[in-house]
Amino acid sequence: MTYSRIAGTGGYLPEKVLTNKDLEKIVDTSDQWIRERTGILRRHIAAAGETTCDLAEQASRRAIEAAGRQPGEIDLIVVATTTPDQVFPSTACLLQSRLDIHGCAAFDVQAVCTGFVYAMGVADNSIKAGSARCALVVGAETFSRLLNWKDRTTCVLFGDGAGAVVLEASDEPGILSTHLHADGDYASLLQVPHGVSQGYDAMQENAAFVEMRGNEVFKMAVNTLGRIVDETLEKNNLRKSDIDWLIPHQANIRIINATARKLRMSLDHVVVTVQDHGNTSAASVPLAFDAAVREGRIKRGETLLMEAFGGGFTWGSVLAKY
């Protein structure tokens, strides 16, 4: 049987850093409030003219190099993003051209903050089915472009960035299972309320901005992540103690802590990077993963649980042997 395994990781954050102190100057908030409520200290913001594809390219090149591959060996590209460069073509096609890759399938996946987990599920199944042998999976966002910088409930939370992994076919299990879910009845909890088919007008007030009902999102996230942990473990006949590392969506330190408690896992084995880049949506899980790999914390042979939740409402997990 053919499996998929993680061969390499990469990450990239824009150079511009926006601290909590910086935000105090432009919106009615405080460094203390942001730290206590979210755990975020700073976030990275794409420069004018710097696009999602620009970030994705940097992360992808680092992942391909880490995997010991050449771009021409990639035969599938899946990009998770909510902030594409263009309506079309897809950011994945733009990235394909940047990397000088030709002919293979390339497409975007849109599941907001769960996007990378969804993309991993798609790529894993493609490799298992034999339609790909070496897949580039990317989560990339310029989420700052969706923010109302007068709305203190949302603008303090998000940042820009990209993370990537290379998945390759293997005789040994790597990705053990993926679990993907959504419930559109909760769409209004976290959304950008206008789009192209509604006659989107960029000049319309608040047309392009994130809207979030924070308390309800928090409750939904904690509940769904608790369920996805149980589902993943049950599917694989594992105990909570069998998980070496939790790599959660980097949205809010309180949600991360709640999920760790659900797993009865010490925070020493939970990858936390939210303080350094805030919520980067589809980029947050691969950014955290790459940071832990490059710091030498996550080692080959260890069992990893990635999980995420996002607008849609979407949620999901990836269980992998690294």
N, C-alpha and C positions, 0 to 999 in steps of 0.2 A: 504493500500500500504506500502511496505517496503522501507525505505530510509537507507542511510548510514550517520553516524555522526562521528565526530572526538572525540575519547575518550581519547587520550593521545599523547604527543609529546616527542621527545628525540633528542639530538644532541651530537656530539662528534668531537673534533678537536685534531689532534696530538700535542704532547708536544713541538716539535721543532718549533720555531718561526723565520721567516726570515723577517727582517725589510727592509724598503727602503734604510736605511743606509748600511745594509749588502749588498744589491744589487749593491750599488755604487762601491763596492770593486771588483765585478766580471763582471760587464757589463757597457758599456758606457751609464749611465743614471744618474738621480739625484732625491733625495727625493722630491724636489720642483716640478719637471716635473711630477712625478708619482702622487703626491697629486693633482695637478691642473688638470691633464688630466683624472684621474680615481677615485680619492677619497680614494685610497687604502693606508693604512699606514703599514700594515704587512700582512703576510700570514703564514699559518701553513703547514709544510712539513712532510710527513710520514717518519719515521725512516727507515733505511735499514732493510729489512725483514718485515716491517709493511705493511700489504696488505689492499686492499679495504674491504675484508671481516672482517678484524680486526676492522676497523673503523665502519663498518655497525653493527657489533655485539654490540659494546658499545652503539651506538645510539638506537638500537633496544631494548636492555634491559632497557634503561631509558624510552623509550616510553611505553613499556609493563607495567613497574612499575607505570608510571603516569596514565595509563588507569585502574589500579587496576585489571589487568588480570594476568593469568599464561601463560607461553609459550605454554602449551598444549592446551589452548583454541584457539590458532591461527589456522585458517583453510584455509588461503591463504597467500602466501608471494610473493610480487612483488618488485624486486630490480631494480632501475634505475641506470645504470652505463655505462660509456664508457671505463672504465679501469678495466675489470674483472680480478680476480686472475688467471684464466686459460681460454683457449679457450673453454673447457668444462670440467667438468660440470659447470653449471651456478653459479654465485656468490650466487644467491638465494638458490640453493641446498646446497652449502657449509655453508651458514648462517643457513639454516634449521637444519643441523646436529649440528652446534655449539649450537643452542638453544634447542637441544634435542626434536625437533618437528618431527613427523613422519606421512607420508601418505598424507598430503595435497598437493595441487598444489603449486609449487614454480618455478618461472622463472624470467629471466631478461628482461628489456625493454631498448632499446638503442635509445634515441632521444637527446643525448648529454645534453645541458643545459636545454632543455625542458623535460628531462626524468622523473623527479618527477611528473610534471603535467600530462604527459601521463600515468604514473603508477597510479596516483590517479583516472584518468578516467577509467582505466581498473578495478581497485578494486571497485570503486563505482558501475559500471555496473554489476559486479559479485554479489555484495550484493543485488542490486535491482532485479536481475534475480533469486535470491534465491540459487545460487551455492556456496555462502560463507556467513558466519555470523560474522566473526571477522578476518579482514585482516591486515597484517603488510605491510606497504608501506614504502620503504626506497630509499633515494637518497644517493649514496656513491661514492666517487672518490679518486683515488690517481693520480690526473691530472698532478702532477709535473713530473711523469714518462714519460709524452708525450712532455716535453718542451726541446727546444734547449736553453741552458743557455747562449749562445752567441747571441741570438736573442732578442734584447731589446724591440722589439715591442710586444712580446708575453710573455716572461718569467716573466715580472713584474706583469702580470695580474692575474695569476692563483695560486690556492693553493689546499690543500687536506682537506677532511672532510667528515662527514656523518650526515644526519638528517633522522628522521623516525616519522611516525605517526601510530597509531592504529585506524582503521576504524571499527565500529561495526554497526550491523543492528539496526534500530530504527523505531518506529512508527511515529516519528516527523522528519520533513525535517532537514537535516544537510547539505550535499552536495546538493546545489540547481541546479547546472549545471556544466558541463565540456565542453570545446571547444578545439579541437585538430586539428592542421593544419600542412601541410608541402608542400614545393615546391622544388623538387630536381634540378630544373634548376639553383638554386643558390648554389649548393654544393661547388663550387670552392671558394666561399667567405671565408669559414672557414672549414678546413679539415685537416686530417692526410692522406696524399695521397697514402699510401700503405697499403695492408692488406694480409691476409692469401691466398686468392684465386688468388692473383696476383703474387704469389711466393715470399711472404714477406721474406726479409732477414734482420735480426736485425743489421747486420754489414754494410748494405748499408747506405751511407751518407744521413742523414736527413730522413731516412725511417720511423722513429717512431715519428716524430716531428709535432707539430701543425703548420699549415700555416694559416695566416689570412690577409685579405685585410681590414685593420681597418676602413678606412673612409667609405667604402661601407657597411661593417657590421653595423656601427653606423647608417647610413641612413636607412638601411633595418629594423633594430631593432626598431627605433622610429616609422616608418610607420606601421609596423605590429602590434606593441603593441597598437598604437592608434586605429587600426581597431578592435583588439580583445576586447578592452575595450567597444567600441560601440556595438559590436556583443553580448557581455555578458549582458550588461545592457538591450538591446532591447529584448533579449530572455526572460528575467525575468521581463519585464515591470517596470524597476527600473530607478531612476534618479541618477545622479552622487552623489548627496548629501545623497543617501541612503547607500553608502559604508562607513563603519566605519574605515576600515583598508585596505590599499594597502600593499600586501606582494610581492614585485617584485623580479625577478631574480637579484642577486647581482653581476652584471657584471661591472658597470661603473656608477659613481654618476651622470654623465651628462645624461645618458639614464634614470636613475631613476627619476631625476628631470623633464625631458621632459614628462614622463608618468604621474607624479603627476600633472603637469600643464594641461595635457589633461583631467584629472579627476577634475580639479579645486580643488585639495585637498591640504590642508596644510601639510607641511612636518612633522608636529607633529603627523600625522596619517598615515605616511608612515614608514614601518619598514626598517631601513637601518643598515646593518651590514657589508657592503662591506669593510669598513675601517679596520675591524678586521681580515678578512680572505680572502679577494680578491674574485675572481671568482672561486667558487668550483664546477662549472658545475651543475650536477644533485643534488648536496647536498645543493645548495645555498638557495633555497626557504624553504626547511624544517628546515635548520639551522636558518634562520631569523625568521621563525614562532616559533620555539621552544624558541629562545631567548626572543621574545616578550611575550610569554605565561609565561615563568618562571620569567620574570621581573615584571609580574603583569599588563602589559600594555593592552594586549588583554584579554577581559573578556567574560564569557559565555553570549550568546545571541547576540553578535555583529556580523555584516556582514563583511565578509572578501573577498577580491579579490586577488587571487594569479595569477601571470602571468610570463611567461618566453619565451625566444627565444633562438635558438641555431643552431648549424651546421645541415645542412640537405637540405635546411633551414627549421627548425621547429619552431612552436610557438603555444602557447595555454594558457588557463586560467582555473581556478577553482573558482567558486563562492560558498561560504559556509556560513552557519549560525553556529557560534561556540557556 
